[in-house]
């Protein structure tokens, strides 16, 4: 069904059984590891002027996630999952907090002042 997880239907059946406190044929086992370098697909280069542009470029984020998932072996019941992460404080940005975009994370700046 899926290129990165050809046995998805069997895995789905095991996960559904797990949620029902049952076992189909064995317990769930999730193992993922990096494929050998010789099998790696290059991550797309970034030509963004700022880290903010790179973080918010949906097409780039999808390309990068696809390459990273292709470079990982998903064995047993491990599923290839992309996590479009905007850092631990992304929820704060929904309420108007400014964000600072770093190389590997994003953080927000408080907008509420404490009372003393």
N, C-alpha and C positions, 0 to 999 in steps of 0.2 A: 504494500500500500504506500509506504513512504520510503524514499530512497535512503535516508539516513537510518531508518529503523524498519527493515523489511519484515520483522516478526511482530510488528505493532499490534496486530489483532490478538495474538497470544498474550502479549504483555498487558494489553488493555483488559483482557479477561482476568488475569491475575490481580491487577489493581482493583477491579470492580469486586472481585471476591474478597480481597483484603478489607475493603470498606464495609463489607457485610460480615466481617469476622470469620471468613471462611478461607479455605485453600483449595485451589483447582488441582494442581499437580505437585506444587512445592511452594515454600514461602518465597516472598519477594526478595530478590537479590539485585542490588543496583551497583554496578561497577562501571566507571568511566575512566579512561586514561588517555594521555596524548599518544597519537600515532607516531611512528618513527619519522624523523625529520625528512627522510626521502619521500614520504607520502604527503607531506604538508603542502597546503595551498597557501600562497602568499597572502597576507592580510592586505587589504587595499591601502594605498598610500593616502595620506591626508594632505590636501592642498588648501586647507581652510586658513583664513587669515587670523582667526582667533580660536581659542579653546571653546568659547561659547558657540561659535558657528559649527565646530566639529561635533559637540555634544548634541546640538539641536538639528543636525542634518539627518533626517530620518532615513534617507536612501543610503547614506554612508554607514549609519548604525546597523542597518539591515545587512548590507554587504559584509561588514566586519563580523557580525554575529554568524552569518552563513559560513564564512571562511573558518572562523574559530570552531564551529560545530563540525565542519568537515574534517578538521584536524584532530578530532577526538573520536576514540573508539567507544561506542556505547554498547556494552555487552550486557548479557543477562537482561534484567528488567530496567536498566538505565534508559532514560529518555533524553533525546536531544532537546534541550530547552534554552531558549534565548531569553535573557533578562535585560530589557532596556532600562538600565539603571540610571537614574538622575540623582543619586546620592541619598543619604539618610534623611535629609530635610526637604525632599521634594514636596511633601504635603504642605509645608510652610509657604512654599511659593504660590500655592493655590489661593492663599490668603493675602498675597501681596508682598511677601518678603523678597527682597533682592537676592539673587544668587551669585556666588563666585564659582567659576568653573576652573577646576584644577586639572592636572594631567590624568589623574585616576579617580577623582571624586568631585562632587559638587556640594557646596554648603550654603546655607542661607544666613541672612542677617536679620536679627529680630526687629520687629516694628513696634512692639509693645514695650512700654517703659514700666518698670516696677514701681509700686508705691511704697514710700518709706515714711 
